[in-house]
Amino acid sequence: MSNDALRFAILAVFQIPTALSLLVLAFRRVLHFVFFRTSSLSTPHIDKLIANHRREALHAFLLFCLALVLGVISIGIGPVYIDPLTVLNVVLQHVTDAAPGPDFSWAFDSIVWTSRAPRIVMAFAVGATLAVCGTAIQSMVRNPLADPFVLGISSGASTGAAFAITVLGTTASSALTLSGFAFVGALFAMMLVLVIGGRSGGNDPLRLIMVGIAIGYALNAATGFLIFASDSPEASRSVMFWMMGSLANTHWEMALASILVAIATIFLLGIAARHLDAMASGDDTALAIGIKPERVRLYVMIIVSLSVGVMVAGSGIIGFVGLVSPHIGRMLIGSRHRILIPASAGIGVVFLVIADIGARTLFPPQELAIGVVTGVTGAPFLIFLLSRMRRRFSATS
């Protein structure tokens, strides 16, 4: 990729969220105008509703700003510490093609732009994508414990990538082929969970989780068999990468492709925000307002499987981001998916950037797999949710 094309892609990535925010703001203004003209609610009720919406939007914007600040700080953290101002200068110089200043350092430029910046951009893409996919899945199946990792979707994507590497001899540089096989594996896993779990999974939250865990174990066993049967030690090591999860070998092409997929995922799931609100209340509620649940499930399944497949192809299996982020988002923002989806994306980015900092700094000079860090953090959170649901079901009984 040429420097001009790279600069244009980076500028586009940073301008797209701003343009989308302006479009969403204009759309909300139109809705508020129609609401004022047609609603029979009292003025204090309307004012309170608008104030709540503005507070939710402010929280989502602050999460986005926090993610950007943490990203800049994270680029500077490592064996060679680089202060945030130097990081910003290096990034702005590459984006704007400005002339190097008198204090310019080629060593800092190589560390920031070539080594650390792509992995942080990849962390943004993976964290945001897994978070919004987890939000959509939890609403679609009406299960607060659902996420791409717990339901075995990430394991299915990993098995698809492992098949491409060990059987077809695909290399890690063939990102498109790996993403395609990872997408097929993720879609296959999600269909198995929904078919075996059945619709009763919405009434029994633990059943769908148990089915997902069982399918995840089965797919992990299939991946292990592919590693065992492979005659290539290099292919086996590549598959182990997908099993552990890492951002260490990220390059700019994969990072920019992933961030564009993340933006598209947020946009496409944001379009279905009203449908997800209805699905969270049950199929009967969705049918009552003219929404067909089966079509919504198919739409969400395709988007989630494709997005998770791309992210697993680039970073391997990184668990619990899609489980933790939506719950924190609901506590801070509320349950309206129009705001919850971008807010969950910001929380997922913050979570994964912090996990990446921990992976790089906990055991220097060795780098810990980021999937291990998210697993250590997310597993207690899953146990907490299970215990809380058990107390709730006991009280109901």
Number of C-alpha atoms within 10 A of each C-alpha: 7 7 11 13 10 16 17 13 17 16 13 12 15 10 11 13 13 11 11 13 12 12 12 13 13 12 12 13 12 12 12 15 11 11 13 13 9 9 11 9 10 8 11 9 10 16 11 11 12 13 12 14 17 12 14 19 19 15 17 24 16 14 22 20 13 15 23 17 13 18 22 20 19 23 26 22 16 15 10 9 13 17 14 18 12 18 22 15 16 22 17 13 16 18 17 12 12 11 9 13 9 6 7 13 12 11 8 17 18 13 19 21 17 14 17 20 24 23 25 25 24 29 30 26 25 31 27 32 32 34 33 33 30 32 31 32 26 24 22 25 24 21 20 22 24 28 29 32 23 25 27 29 33 35 36 36 36 33 29 27 33 32 23 23 26 24 15 9 13 17 15 18 11 12 17 13 17 26 25 19 25 33 31 20 28 33 24 17 26 23 16 18 24 19 11 14 19 14 13 12 20 20 13 13 18 19 17 26 22 16 22 28 19 16 23 23 15 15 23 19 14 18 25 18 11 20 23 13 12 17 12 14 12 13 22 19 12 19 25 17 18 25 24 17 23 25 24 18 12 21 19 19 13 23 25 19 17 24 22 17 20 26 19 15 22 21 16 14 24 20 13 16 19 15 22 29 19 21 25 21 13 18 19 14 15 20 13 10 10 11 18 15 20 10 10 16 19 12 14 20 21 16 21 27 27 23 25 34 31 29 32 29 30 27 26 28 28 29 27 26 32 32 29 27 26 31 23 16 26 18 9 16 24 17 18 15 26 18 21 27 29 25 32 36 35 28 29 33 33 25 22 26 28 18 21 25 21 17 22 20 16 12 10 11 10 10 16 19 21 27 26 18 21 23 16 13 17 18 15 11 15 18 12 12 16 16 12 12 16 13 12 11 10 9 8 7 6
